[in-house]
């Protein structure tokens, strides 16, 4: 299997090597749900070692996209080639992926299977991050929720506000731009 660096090489994204190493370690043998796939940088880190990766992204966003007053990205008038780029990048592991091309605000309302790792790296405005925390209910006891870009004030505030009321979730690891929580006890999805 190619190294993490080899798998990520040439794929646009903001996931750093030390964060990727943590994601790979947490994904081993687990069903993973990824909120925000973009070009697949984190997907190619987790897919080779995971049991399966459920990818949820509406594939409308490109780097440098316009944002509204709340910080939410404004979808472009012409659909970018994000999905095509993603598919090319994840091709070697496509058989381990279930890709849902949809907005996470809609996806969070659906029923999902239990997961051992939830990676949230979708919209970075406060309201979207809070909404994406609705996926936490699908994480099994002993599983992990990883929030990327927790150095962003809006992401950090949303995560802190949601997790403050969830004592079953404890911080397991912190990185400069990523926070890992573990679900210790309390309500959990059944395996």
Secondary structure, DSSP 8 states (H G I E B T S, - for coil): ---HHHHHTT------HHHHHHHHHHHTTSEEEEE--TTSHHHHHHTTTSSEEEEEE-----TT--B-TTS-B---SS--SHHHHHHHHHGGGGGGEEEEES-HHHHTTS----EEEEEE-S--SHHHHHHHGGGGGGEEEEEEEEEE-TTSHHHHHHHHHHHTT-TTEEEEEE-SSEEEEEE-SSS-B--
